[in-house]
Amino acid sequence: MEQHTGSACWGLISVSVFEVEHDGDGGRVVHVVPKRSGPPICPDCGLPVGRAKEWVAAQAAHVPIGLKPVTLVVHKRRWRCDTPWCERASFTEQVPPIACSARISEALRS
């Protein structure tokens, strides 16, 4: 494990880097969590929710450093919507560096 110097050096601005580790093959695994500016909003009913259900991790290839591969692991929360009339039971917060079910980061894609 090595000290991180911030998310900007990894090309990430909407997340905070909390750990960078070596993958054993010369690459890096960068662990991040999303930055939030307020309570999460249910995508169906549009109301704020405040009860986290669990943590999940999404993994994707990211922009390499030279010839060394970088894997991005986004640790994000699954939230529970408690609005009585809302049909959505839970949802996972969206994180811009990795689109839903993507296998490569947006930075690597572009």
Biopython code that builds the backbone (N, CA, C, O; Angstrom):
import numpy as np
from Bio.PDB.StructureBuilder import StructureBuilder

atoms = [
    (1, "MET", "N", (0.851, -1.172, 0.000)),
    (1, "MET", "CA", (0.000, 0.000, 0.000)),
    (1, "MET", "C", (0.894, 1.231, 0.000)),
    (1, "MET", "O", (1.968, 1.235, 0.601)),
    (2, "GLU", "N", (0.429, 2.287, -0.692)),
    (2, "GLU", "CA", (1.183, 3.517, -0.715)),
    (2, "GLU", "C", (0.259, 4.669, -0.368)),
    (2, "GLU", "O", (-0.963, 4.558, -0.470)),
    (3, "GLN", "N", (0.860, 5.781, 0.046)),
    (3, "GLN", "CA", (0.080, 6.959, 0.370)),
    (3, "GLN", "C", (-0.497, 7.546, -0.913)),
    (3, "GLN", "O", (0.168, 7.566, -1.949)),
    (4, "HIS", "N", (-1.712, 8.015, -0.841)),
    (4, "HIS", "CA", (-2.289, 8.680, -2.007)),
    (4, "HIS", "C", (-2.046, 10.171, -1.885)),
    (4, "HIS", "O", (-1.891, 10.692, -0.780)),
    (5, "THR", "N", (-2.014, 10.852, -3.006)),
    (5, "THR", "CA", (-1.786, 12.291, -2.994)),
    (5, "THR", "C", (-3.027, 13.049, -3.418)),
    (5, "THR", "O", (-2.949, 14.243, -3.707)),
    (6, "GLY", "N", (-4.152, 12.394, -3.461)),
    (6, "GLY", "CA", (-5.401, 13.050, -3.828)),
    (6, "GLY", "C", (-5.976, 12.472, -5.097)),
    (6, "GLY", "O", (-5.291, 11.798, -5.866)),
    (7, "SER", "N", (-7.256, 12.751, -5.302)),
    (7, "SER", "CA", (-7.929, 12.172, -6.447)),
    (7, "SER", "C", (-7.563, 12.841, -7.758)),
    (7, "SER", "O", (-7.655, 12.209, -8.810)),
    (8, "ALA", "N", (-7.152, 14.101, -7.727)),
    (8, "ALA", "CA", (-6.850, 14.812, -8.971)),
    (8, "ALA", "C", (-5.677, 14.180, -9.710)),
    (8, "ALA", "O", (-5.667, 14.162, -10.940)),
    (9, "CYS", "N", (-4.689, 13.661, -8.984)),
    (9, "CYS", "CA", (-3.527, 13.067, -9.657)),
    (9, "CYS", "C", (-3.914, 11.781, -10.388)),
    (9, "CYS", "O", (-3.173, 11.336, -11.264)),
    (10, "TRP", "N", (-5.041, 11.180, -10.055)),
    (10, "TRP", "CA", (-5.509, 9.975, -10.742)),
    (10, "TRP", "C", (-6.553, 10.317, -11.797)),
    (10, "TRP", "O", (-7.131, 9.417, -12.406)),
    (11, "GLY", "N", (-6.806, 11.618, -12.023)),
    (11, "GLY", "CA", (-7.806, 12.030, -12.997)),
    (11, "GLY", "C", (-9.222, 11.849, -12.491)),
    (11, "GLY", "O", (-10.144, 11.667, -13.286)),
    (12, "LEU", "N", (-9.408, 11.895, -11.188)),
    (12, "LEU", "CA", (-10.711, 11.663, -10.567)),
    (12, "LEU", "C", (-11.095, 12.880, -9.744)),
    (12, "LEU", "O", (-10.339, 13.290, -8.863)),
    (13, "ILE", "N", (-12.254, 13.463, -10.011)),
    (13, "ILE", "CA", (-12.637, 14.660, -9.262)),
    (13, "ILE", "C", (-13.910, 14.481, -8.441)),
    (13, "ILE", "O", (-14.140, 15.258, -7.514)),
    (14, "SER", "N", (-14.735, 13.501, -8.742)),
    (14, "SER", "CA", (-15.987, 13.323, -8.013)),
    (14, "SER", "C", (-15.883, 12.259, -6.930)),
    (14, "SER", "O", (-16.886, 11.873, -6.330)),
    (15, "VAL", "N", (-14.665, 11.787, -6.682)),
    (15, "VAL", "CA", (-14.430, 10.770, -5.666)),
    (15, "VAL", "C", (-13.204, 11.135, -4.840)),
    (15, "VAL", "O", (-12.395, 11.975, -5.236)),
    (16, "SER", "N", (-13.083, 10.492, -3.692)),
    (16, "SER", "CA", (-11.901, 10.640, -2.846)),
    (16, "SER", "C", (-11.134, 9.333, -2.833)),
    (16, "SER", "O", (-11.704, 8.269, -2.594)),
    (17, "VAL", "N", (-9.838, 9.419, -3.093)),
    (17, "VAL", "CA", (-8.984, 8.233, -3.040)),
    (17, "VAL", "C", (-8.670, 7.950, -1.582)),
    (17, "VAL", "O", (-8.236, 8.848, -0.860)),
    (18, "PHE", "N", (-8.882, 6.714, -1.135)),
    (18, "PHE", "CA", (-8.545, 6.388, 0.239)),
    (18, "PHE", "C", (-7.471, 5.321, 0.350)),
    (18, "PHE", "O", (-6.922, 5.118, 1.433)),
    (19, "GLU", "N", (-7.154, 4.630, -0.749)),
    (19, "GLU", "CA", (-6.083, 3.636, -0.691)),
    (19, "GLU", "C", (-5.593, 3.343, -2.108)),
    (19, "GLU", "O", (-6.380, 3.266, -3.052)),
    (20, "VAL", "N", (-4.283, 3.184, -2.232)),
    (20, "VAL", "CA", (-3.678, 2.750, -3.491)),
    (20, "VAL", "C", (-2.780, 1.579, -3.147)),
    (20, "VAL", "O", (-1.935, 1.681, -2.258)),
    (21, "GLU", "N", (-2.957, 0.468, -3.845)),
    (21, "GLU", "CA", (-2.145, -0.704, -3.564)),
    (21, "GLU", "C", (-1.549, -1.257, -4.853)),
    (21, "GLU", "O", (-2.056, -0.996, -5.944)),
    (22, "HIS", "N", (-0.479, -2.014, -4.719)),
    (22, "HIS", "CA", (0.148, -2.678, -5.857)),
    (22, "HIS", "C", (-0.622, -3.963, -6.138)),
    (22, "HIS", "O", (-1.063, -4.643, -5.211)),
    (23, "ASP", "N", (-0.784, -4.295, -7.420)),
    (23, "ASP", "CA", (-1.549, -5.496, -7.760)),
    (23, "ASP", "C", (-0.688, -6.749, -7.892)),
    (23, "ASP", "O", (-1.219, -7.828, -8.154)),
    (24, "GLY", "N", (0.620, -6.631, -7.719)),
    (24, "GLY", "CA", (1.504, -7.787, -7.822)),
    (24, "GLY", "C", (2.121, -7.946, -9.194)),
    (24, "GLY", "O", (3.115, -8.657, -9.342)),
    (25, "ASP", "N", (1.549, -7.295, -10.215)),
    (25, "ASP", "CA", (2.072, -7.365, -11.578)),
    (25, "ASP", "C", (2.599, -6.018, -12.061)),
    (25, "ASP", "O", (2.760, -5.808, -13.264)),
    (26, "GLY", "N", (2.866, -5.108, -11.131)),
    (26, "GLY", "CA", (3.377, -3.788, -11.496)),
    (26, "GLY", "C", (2.299, -2.733, -11.656)),
    (26, "GLY", "O", (2.613, -1.555, -11.826)),
    (27, "GLY", "N", (1.044, -3.128, -11.606)),
    (27, "GLY", "CA", (-0.053, -2.168, -11.731)),
    (27, "GLY", "C", (-0.504, -1.651, -10.382)),
    (27, "GLY", "O", (0.047, -2.022, -9.346)),
    (28, "ARG", "N", (-1.497, -0.803, -10.400)),
    (28, "ARG", "CA", (-2.041, -0.219, -9.174)),
    (28, "ARG", "C", (-3.541, -0.493, -9.099)),
    (28, "ARG", "O", (-4.231, -0.566, -10.115)),
    (29, "VAL", "N", (-4.017, -0.640, -7.881)),
    (29, "VAL", "CA", (-5.445, -0.729, -7.597)),
    (29, "VAL", "C", (-5.772, 0.494, -6.747)),
    (29, "VAL", "O", (-5.246, 0.656, -5.646)),
    (30, "VAL", "N", (-6.650, 1.354, -7.271)),
    (30, "VAL", "CA", (-6.997, 2.608, -6.609)),
    (30, "VAL", "C", (-8.403, 2.477, -6.042)),
    (30, "VAL", "O", (-9.366, 2.290, -6.785)),
    (31, "HIS", "N", (-8.516, 2.575, -4.717)),
    (31, "HIS", "CA", (-9.806, 2.471, -4.029)),
    (31, "HIS", "C", (-10.329, 3.880, -3.761)),
    (31, "HIS", "O", (-9.615, 4.728, -3.226)),
    (32, "VAL", "N", (-11.595, 4.117, -4.144)),
    (32, "VAL", "CA", (-12.190, 5.436, -3.982)),
    (32, "VAL", "C", (-13.590, 5.331, -3.397)),
    (32, "VAL", "O", (-14.233, 4.284, -3.471)),
    (33, "VAL", "N", (-14.048, 6.432, -2.816)),
    (33, "VAL", "CA", (-15.432, 6.575, -2.360)),
    (33, "VAL", "C", (-15.982, 7.849, -2.982)),
    (33, "VAL", "O", (-15.230, 8.800, -3.196)),
    (34, "PRO", "N", (-17.288, 7.889, -3.280)),
    (34, "PRO", "CA", (-17.866, 9.082, -3.889)),
    (34, "PRO", "C", (-17.913, 10.249, -2.918)),
    (34, "PRO", "O", (-18.104, 10.072, -1.715)),
    (35, "LYS", "N", (-17.735, 11.453, -3.468)),
    (35, "LYS", "CA", (-17.950, 12.675, -2.691)),
    (35, "LYS", "C", (-19.429, 13.015, -2.823)),
    (35, "LYS", "O", (-19.983, 12.995, -3.922)),
    (36, "ARG", "N", (-20.058, 13.324, -1.704)),
    (36, "ARG", "CA", (-21.475, 13.700, -1.744)),
    (36, "ARG", "C", (-21.638, 15.089, -1.159)),
    (36, "ARG", "O", (-20.961, 15.449, -0.196)),
    (37, "SER", "N", (-22.537, 15.867, -1.743)),
    (37, "SER", "CA", (-22.774, 17.222, -1.249)),
    (37, "SER", "C", (-24.118, 17.350, -0.531)),
    (37, "SER", "O", (-24.517, 18.450, -0.149)),
    (38, "GLY", "N", (-24.801, 16.249, -0.352)),
    (38, "GLY", "CA", (-26.094, 16.269, 0.321)),
    (38, "GLY", "C", (-26.628, 14.868, 0.432)),
    (38, "GLY", "O", (-25.944, 13.911, 0.072)),
    (39, "PRO", "N", (-27.848, 14.731, 0.927)),
    (39, "PRO", "CA", (-28.419, 13.389, 1.054)),
    (39, "PRO", "C", (-28.683, 12.788, -0.322)),
    (39, "PRO", "O", (-28.954, 13.520, -1.273)),
    (40, "PRO", "N", (-28.607, 11.487, -0.438)),
    (40, "PRO", "CA", (-28.919, 10.845, -1.718)),
    (40, "PRO", "C", (-30.401, 11.011, -2.046)),
    (40, "PRO", "O", (-31.249, 11.082, -1.155)),
    (41, "ILE", "N", (-30.690, 11.072, -3.339)),
    (41, "ILE", "CA", (-32.061, 11.269, -3.819)),
    (41, "ILE", "C", (-32.522, 9.994, -4.531)),
    (41, "ILE", "O", (-31.811, 9.467, -5.386)),
    (42, "CYS", "N", (-33.693, 9.511, -4.181)),
    (42, "CYS", "CA", (-34.256, 8.331, -4.841)),
    (42, "CYS", "C", (-34.520, 8.664, -6.308)),
    (42, "CYS", "O", (-35.174, 9.666, -6.598)),
    (43, "PRO", "N", (-34.023, 7.841, -7.242)),
    (43, "PRO", "CA", (-34.235, 8.130, -8.655)),
    (43, "PRO", "C", (-35.690, 7.981, -9.107)),
    (43, "PRO", "O", (-36.049, 8.489, -10.169)),
    (44, "ASP", "N", (-36.534, 7.299, -8.333)),
    (44, "ASP", "CA", (-37.935, 7.134, -8.726)),
    (44, "ASP", "C", (-38.831, 8.233, -8.152)),
    (44, "ASP", "O", (-39.534, 8.909, -8.902)),
    (45, "CYS", "N", (-38.814, 8.415, -6.835)),
    (45, "CYS", "CA", (-39.733, 9.382, -6.224)),
    (45, "CYS", "C", (-39.125, 10.777, -6.085)),
    (45, "CYS", "O", (-39.857, 11.747, -5.884)),
    (46, "GLY", "N", (-37.800, 10.895, -6.188)),
    (46, "GLY", "CA", (-37.150, 12.199, -6.122)),
    (46, "GLY", "C", (-36.991, 12.758, -4.731)),
    (46, "GLY", "O", (-36.608, 13.917, -4.571)),
    (47, "LEU", "N", (-37.279, 11.954, -3.710)),
    (47, "LEU", "CA", (-37.157, 12.419, -2.332)),
    (47, "LEU", "C", (-35.832, 11.960, -1.731)),
    (47, "LEU", "O", (-35.303, 10.913, -2.105)),
    (48, "PRO", "N", (-35.292, 12.757, -0.787)),
    (48, "PRO", "CA", (-34.048, 12.347, -0.144)),
    (48, "PRO", "C", (-34.247, 11.112, 0.729)),
    (48, "PRO", "O", (-35.298, 10.928, 1.344)),
    (49, "VAL", "N", (-33.230, 10.284, 0.769)),
    (49, "VAL", "CA", (-33.242, 9.106, 1.638)),
    (49, "VAL", "C", (-32.079, 9.233, 2.606)),
    (49, "VAL", "O", (-31.126, 9.964, 2.338)),
    (50, "GLY", "N", (-32.146, 8.540, 3.712)),
    (50, "GLY", "CA", (-31.092, 8.679, 4.685)),
    (50, "GLY", "C", (-30.628, 7.384, 5.297)),
    (50, "GLY", "O", (-29.820, 7.384, 6.225)),
    (51, "ARG", "N", (-31.133, 6.278, 4.787)),
    (51, "ARG", "CA", (-30.794, 5.006, 5.405)),
    (51, "ARG", "C", (-30.008, 4.151, 4.419)),
    (51, "ARG", "O", (-30.524, 3.729, 3.384)),
    (52, "ALA", "N", (-28.750, 3.908, 4.763)),
    (52, "ALA", "CA", (-27.913, 3.065, 3.918)),
    (52, "ALA", "C", (-28.254, 1.606, 4.171)),
    (52, "ALA", "O", (-28.492, 1.194, 5.307)),
    (53, "LYS", "N", (-28.273, 0.833, 3.091)),
    (53, "LYS", "CA", (-28.588, -0.596, 3.195)),
    (53, "LYS", "C", (-27.306, -1.403, 3.330)),
    (53, "LYS", "O", (-27.196, -2.264, 4.202)),
    (54, "GLU", "N", (-26.319, -1.116, 2.450)),
    (54, "GLU", "CA", (-25.049, -1.840, 2.482)),
    (54, "GLU", "C", (-24.032, -1.122, 1.604)),
    (54, "GLU", "O", (-24.369, -0.198, 0.864)),
    (55, "TRP", "N", (-22.787, -1.564, 1.702)),
    (55, "TRP", "CA", (-21.720, -1.086, 0.826)),
    (55, "TRP", "C", (-21.506, -2.113, -0.278)),
    (55, "TRP", "O", (-21.548, -3.318, -0.030)),
    (56, "VAL", "N", (-21.277, -1.632, -1.495)),
    (56, "VAL", "CA", (-20.934, -2.494, -2.627)),
    (56, "VAL", "C", (-19.707, -1.890, -3.312)),
    (56, "VAL", "O", (-19.391, -0.716, -3.115)),
    (57, "ALA", "N", (-19.029, -2.694, -4.107)),
    (57, "ALA", "CA", (-17.849, -2.205, -4.825)),
    (57, "ALA", "C", (-17.998, -2.511, -6.309)),
    (57, "ALA", "O", (-18.413, -3.603, -6.697)),
    (58, "ALA", "N", (-17.651, -1.529, -7.124)),
    (58, "ALA", "CA", (-17.632, -1.697, -8.575)),
    (58, "ALA", "C", (-16.186, -1.535, -9.029)),
    (58, "ALA", "O", (-15.468, -0.667, -8.532)),
    (59, "GLN", "N", (-15.768, -2.355, -9.955)),
    (59, "GLN", "CA", (-14.371, -2.373, -10.392)),
    (59, "GLN", "C", (-14.301, -2.138, -11.894)),
    (59, "GLN", "O", (-15.103, -2.684, -12.652)),
    (60, "ALA", "N", (-13.335, -1.323, -12.322)),
    (60, "ALA", "CA", (-13.176, -1.048, -13.752)),
    (60, "ALA", "C", (-11.726, -0.706, -14.049)),
    (60, "ALA", "O", (-10.990, -0.231, -13.185)),
    (61, "ALA", "N", (-11.336, -0.958, -15.289)),
    (61, "ALA", "CA", (-10.008, -0.548, -15.742)),
    (61, "ALA", "C", (-9.998, 0.974, -15.856)),
    (61, "ALA", "O", (-11.001, 1.580, -16.231)),
    (62, "HIS", "N", (-8.858, 1.588, -15.532)),
    (62, "HIS", "CA", (-8.722, 3.042, -15.561)),
    (62, "HIS", "C", (-7.519, 3.399, -16.432)),
    (62, "HIS", "O", (-6.831, 2.513, -16.939)),
    (63, "VAL", "N", (-7.273, 4.662, -16.601)),
    (63, "VAL", "CA", (-6.160, 5.135, -17.435)),
    (63, "VAL", "C", (-4.848, 4.609, -16.856)),
    (63, "VAL", "O", (-4.579, 4.820, -15.673)),
    (64, "PRO", "N", (-4.022, 3.926, -17.663)),
    (64, "PRO", "CA", (-2.760, 3.387, -17.153)),
    (64, "PRO", "C", (-1.759, 4.492, -16.840)),
    (64, "PRO", "O", (-1.842, 5.606, -17.358)),
    (65, "ILE", "N", (-0.817, 4.147, -15.980)),
    (65, "ILE", "CA", (0.301, 5.039, -15.693)),
    (65, "ILE", "C", (1.480, 4.486, -16.481)),
    (65, "ILE", "O", (2.072, 3.474, -16.106)),
    (66, "GLY", "N", (1.813, 5.161, -17.574)),
    (66, "GLY", "CA", (2.829, 4.612, -18.468)),
    (66, "GLY", "C", (2.307, 3.310, -19.044)),
    (66, "GLY", "O", (1.245, 3.280, -19.665)),
    (67, "LEU", "N", (3.048, 2.241, -18.839)),
    (67, "LEU", "CA", (2.607, 0.919, -19.307)),
    (67, "LEU", "C", (1.981, 0.102, -18.188)),
    (67, "LEU", "O", (1.600, -1.050, -18.395)),
    (68, "LYS", "N", (1.874, 0.689, -17.009)),
    (68, "LYS", "CA", (1.339, -0.030, -15.852)),
    (68, "LYS", "C", (-0.175, 0.124, -15.772)),
    (68, "LYS", "O", (-0.678, 1.247, -15.782)),
    (69, "PRO", "N", (-0.913, -0.983, -15.692)),
    (69, "PRO", "CA", (-2.375, -0.902, -15.614)),
    (69, "PRO", "C", (-2.850, -0.344, -14.277)),
    (69, "PRO", "O", (-2.197, -0.505, -13.247)),
    (70, "VAL", "N", (-3.993, 0.309, -14.323)),
    (70, "VAL", "CA", (-4.632, 0.842, -13.117)),
    (70, "VAL", "C", (-6.056, 0.300, -13.071)),
    (70, "VAL", "O", (-6.796, 0.395, -14.050)),
    (71, "THR", "N", (-6.429, -0.262, -11.939)),
    (71, "THR", "CA", (-7.799, -0.723, -11.710)),
    (71, "THR", "C", (-8.429, 0.209, -10.696)),
    (71, "THR", "O", (-7.848, 0.487, -9.648)),
    (72, "LEU", "N", (-9.603, 0.682, -11.009)),
    (72, "LEU", "CA", (-10.337, 1.580, -10.137)),
    (72, "LEU", "C", (-11.409, 0.771, -9.416)),
    (72, "LEU", "O", (-12.211, 0.093, -10.060)),
    (73, "VAL", "N", (-11.430, 0.835, -8.086)),
    (73, "VAL", "CA", (-12.464, 0.164, -7.296)),
    (73, "VAL", "C", (-13.252, 1.242, -6.563)),
    (73, "VAL", "O", (-12.726, 1.918, -5.678)),
    (74, "VAL", "N", (-14.518, 1.396, -6.941)),
    (74, "VAL", "CA", (-15.382, 2.408, -6.328)),
    (74, "VAL", "C", (-16.235, 1.724, -5.274)),
    (74, "VAL", "O", (-17.036, 0.839, -5.575)),
    (75, "HIS", "N", (-16.049, 2.147, -4.044)),
    (75, "HIS", "CA", (-16.849, 1.638, -2.926)),
    (75, "HIS", "C", (-18.023, 2.610, -2.760)),
    (75, "HIS", "O", (-17.831, 3.777, -2.418)),
    (76, "LYS", "N", (-19.233, 2.115, -3.006)),
    (76, "LYS", "CA", (-20.402, 2.987, -2.959)),
    (76, "LYS", "C", (-21.506, 2.345, -2.137)),
    (76, "LYS", "O", (-21.468, 1.151, -1.840)),
    (77, "ARG", "N", (-22.488, 3.159, -1.776)),
    (77, "ARG", "CA", (-23.554, 2.676, -0.907)),
    (77, "ARG", "C", (-24.807, 2.308, -1.702)),
    (77, "ARG", "O", (-25.141, 2.921, -2.716)),
    (78, "ARG", "N", (-25.474, 1.293, -1.199)),
    (78, "ARG", "CA", (-26.809, 0.964, -1.678)),
    (78, "ARG", "C", (-27.754, 1.560, -0.629)),
    (78, "ARG", "O", (-27.606, 1.307, 0.567)),
    (79, "TRP", "N", (-28.719, 2.350, -1.090)),
    (79, "TRP", "CA", (-29.637, 3.057, -0.207)),
    (79, "TRP", "C", (-31.024, 2.435, -0.256)),
    (79, "TRP", "O", (-31.415, 1.831, -1.254)),
    (80, "ARG", "N", (-31.753, 2.592, 0.828)),
    (80, "ARG", "CA", (-33.129, 2.091, 0.923)),
    (80, "ARG", "C", (-34.078, 3.291, 0.893)),
    (80, "ARG", "O", (-33.921, 4.232, 1.670)),
    (81, "CYS", "N", (-35.059, 3.251, -0.007)),
    (81, "CYS", "CA", (-36.074, 4.309, -0.066)),
    (81, "CYS", "C", (-37.245, 3.881, 0.815)),
    (81, "CYS", "O", (-37.866, 2.842, 0.591)),
    (82, "ASP", "N", (-37.530, 4.702, 1.816)),
    (82, "ASP", "CA", (-38.599, 4.381, 2.764)),
    (82, "ASP", "C", (-39.903, 5.125, 2.481)),
    (82, "ASP", "O", (-40.835, 5.063, 3.284)),
    (83, "THR", "N", (-39.979, 5.824, 1.357)),
    (83, "THR", "CA", (-41.216, 6.528, 1.024)),
    (83, "THR", "C", (-42.309, 5.483, 0.774)),
    (83, "THR", "O", (-42.151, 4.622, -0.091)),
    (84, "PRO", "N", (-43.406, 5.550, 1.517)),
    (84, "PRO", "CA", (-44.433, 4.497, 1.446)),
    (84, "PRO", "C", (-44.980, 4.224, 0.044)),
    (84, "PRO", "O", (-45.242, 3.068, -0.291)),
    (85, "TRP", "N", (-45.159, 5.245, -0.774)),
    (85, "TRP", "CA", (-45.761, 5.055, -2.100)),
    (85, "TRP", "C", (-44.736, 4.796, -3.203)),
    (85, "TRP", "O", (-45.113, 4.561, -4.351)),
    (86, "CYS", "N", (-43.456, 4.837, -2.871)),
    (86, "CYS", "CA", (-42.407, 4.625, -3.875)),
    (86, "CYS", "C", (-42.199, 3.125, -4.111)),
    (86, "CYS", "O", (-42.094, 2.348, -3.162)),
    (87, "GLU", "N", (-42.142, 2.734, -5.372)),
    (87, "GLU", "CA", (-41.970, 1.322, -5.702)),
    (87, "GLU", "C", (-40.514, 0.874, -5.663)),
    (87, "GLU", "O", (-40.235, -0.325, -5.694)),
    (88, "ARG", "N", (-39.594, 1.816, -5.594)),
    (88, "ARG", "CA", (-38.166, 1.470, -5.586)),
    (88, "ARG", "C", (-37.780, 1.058, -4.163)),
    (88, "ARG", "O", (-37.889, 1.858, -3.234)),
    (89, "ALA", "N", (-37.340, -0.159, -3.996)),
    (89, "ALA", "CA", (-36.944, -0.630, -2.666)),
    (89, "ALA", "C", (-35.552, -0.121, -2.298)),
    (89, "ALA", "O", (-35.317, 0.304, -1.167)),
    (90, "SER", "N", (-34.630, -0.169, -3.265)),
    (90, "SER", "CA", (-33.272, 0.305, -2.992)),
    (90, "SER", "C", (-32.614, 0.722, -4.302)),
    (90, "SER", "O", (-33.072, 0.372, -5.389)),
    (91, "PHE", "N", (-31.538, 1.472, -4.171)),
    (91, "PHE", "CA", (-30.771, 1.899, -5.332)),
    (91, "PHE", "C", (-29.330, 2.124, -4.907)),
    (91, "PHE", "O", (-29.042, 2.380, -3.738)),
    (92, "THR", "N", (-28.441, 2.026, -5.867)),
    (92, "THR", "CA", (-27.018, 2.242, -5.617)),
    (92, "THR", "C", (-26.652, 3.618, -6.128)),
    (92, "THR", "O", (-27.054, 4.010, -7.224)),
    (93, "GLU", "N", (-25.886, 4.354, -5.332)),
    (93, "GLU", "CA", (-25.501, 5.691, -5.764)),
    (93, "GLU", "C", (-24.659, 5.626, -7.032)),
    (93, "GLU", "O", (-23.848, 4.716, -7.206)),
    (94, "GLN", "N", (-24.857, 6.592, -7.907)),
    (94, "GLN", "CA", (-24.140, 6.654, -9.171)),
    (94, "GLN", "C", (-22.845, 7.436, -8.977)),
    (94, "GLN", "O", (-22.823, 8.465, -8.302)),
    (95, "VAL", "N", (-21.781, 6.942, -9.571)),
    (95, "VAL", "CA", (-20.468, 7.555, -9.426)),
    (95, "VAL", "C", (-19.936, 7.848, -10.825)),
    (95, "VAL", "O", (-19.719, 6.917, -11.601)),
    (96, "PRO", "N", (-19.719, 9.126, -11.167)),
    (96, "PRO", "CA", (-19.311, 9.482, -12.525)),
    (96, "PRO", "C", (-18.088, 8.759, -13.099)),
    (96, "PRO", "O", (-18.092, 8.499, -14.302)),
    (97, "PRO", "N", (-17.043, 8.414, -12.339)),
    (97, "PRO", "CA", (-15.924, 7.745, -12.993)),
    (97, "PRO", "C", (-16.279, 6.397, -13.612)),
    (97, "PRO", "O", (-15.623, 5.951, -14.553)),
    (98, "ILE", "N", (-17.327, 5.742, -13.078)),
    (98, "ILE", "CA", (-17.729, 4.440, -13.611)),
    (98, "ILE", "C", (-19.229, 4.448, -13.824)),
    (98, "ILE", "O", (-19.997, 4.586, -12.872)),
    (99, "ALA", "N", (-19.648, 4.302, -15.071)),
    (99, "ALA", "CA", (-21.076, 4.196, -15.359)),
    (99, "ALA", "C", (-21.577, 2.845, -14.845)),
    (99, "ALA", "O", (-20.790, 1.923, -14.631)),
    (100, "CYS", "N", (-22.882, 2.739, -14.650)),
    (100, "CYS", "CA", (-23.460, 1.483, -14.168)),
    (100, "CYS", "C", (-22.998, 0.309, -15.019)),
    (100, "CYS", "O", (-23.069, 0.361, -16.246)),
    (101, "SER", "N", (-22.541, -0.713, -14.393)),
    (101, "SER", "CA", (-22.093, -1.973, -14.986)),
    (101, "SER", "C", (-20.997, -1.810, -16.044)),
    (101, "SER", "O", (-20.800, -2.703, -16.868)),
    (102, "ALA", "N", (-20.285, -0.685, -16.028)),
    (102, "ALA", "CA", (-19.175, -0.479, -16.968)),
    (102, "ALA", "C", (-17.956, -1.268, -16.508)),
    (102, "ALA", "O", (-17.773, -1.483, -15.310)),
    (103, "ARG", "N", (-17.144, -1.689, -17.424)),
    (103, "ARG", "CA", (-15.909, -2.414, -17.105)),
    (103, "ARG", "C", (-14.676, -1.545, -17.301)),
    (103, "ARG", "O", (-13.565, -1.940, -16.948)),
    (104, "ILE", "N", (-14.882, -0.334, -17.876)),
    (104, "ILE", "CA", (-13.789, 0.628, -17.987)),
    (104, "ILE", "C", (-14.291, 1.999, -17.527)),
    (104, "ILE", "O", (-15.477, 2.303, -17.654)),
    (105, "SER", "N", (-13.397, 2.813, -16.999)),
    (105, "SER", "CA", (-13.788, 4.134, -16.494)),
    (105, "SER", "C", (-14.074, 5.078, -17.648)),
    (105, "SER", "O", (-13.646, 4.837, -18.777)),
    (106, "GLU", "N", (-14.801, 6.153, -17.362)),
    (106, "GLU", "CA", (-15.110, 7.154, -18.380)),
    (106, "GLU", "C", (-13.824, 7.793, -18.904)),
    (106, "GLU", "O", (-13.739, 8.099, -20.093)),
    (107, "ALA", "N", (-12.825, 8.000, -18.050)),
    (107, "ALA", "CA", (-11.555, 8.596, -18.475)),
    (107, "ALA", "C", (-10.837, 7.689, -19.481)),
    (107, "ALA", "O", (-10.283, 8.178, -20.466)),
    (108, "LEU", "N", (-10.843, 6.404, -19.246)),
    (108, "LEU", "CA", (-10.201, 5.475, -20.165)),
    (108, "LEU", "C", (-10.994, 5.378, -21.464)),
    (108, "LEU", "O", (-10.403, 5.254, -22.537)),
    (109, "ARG", "N", (-12.308, 5.433, -21.384)),
    (109, "ARG", "CA", (-13.152, 5.373, -22.569)),
    (109, "ARG", "C", (-12.873, 6.544, -23.501)),
    (109, "ARG", "O", (-12.851, 6.374, -24.720)),
    (110, "SER", "N", (-12.658, 7.743, -22.933)),
    (110, "SER", "CA", (-12.404, 8.909, -23.780)),
    (110, "SER", "C", (-10.931, 9.049, -24.062)),
    (110, "SER", "O", (-10.522, 9.976, -24.762)),
]
sb = StructureBuilder()
sb.init_structure("model")
sb.init_model(0)
sb.init_chain("A")
sb.init_seg("    ")
for serial, (resi, resn, name, xyz) in enumerate(atoms, 1):
    if name == "N":
        sb.init_residue(resn, " ", resi, " ")
    sb.init_atom(name, np.array(xyz, "f"), 0.0, 1.0, " ", f" {name:<3s}", serial, name[0])
structure = sb.get_structure()
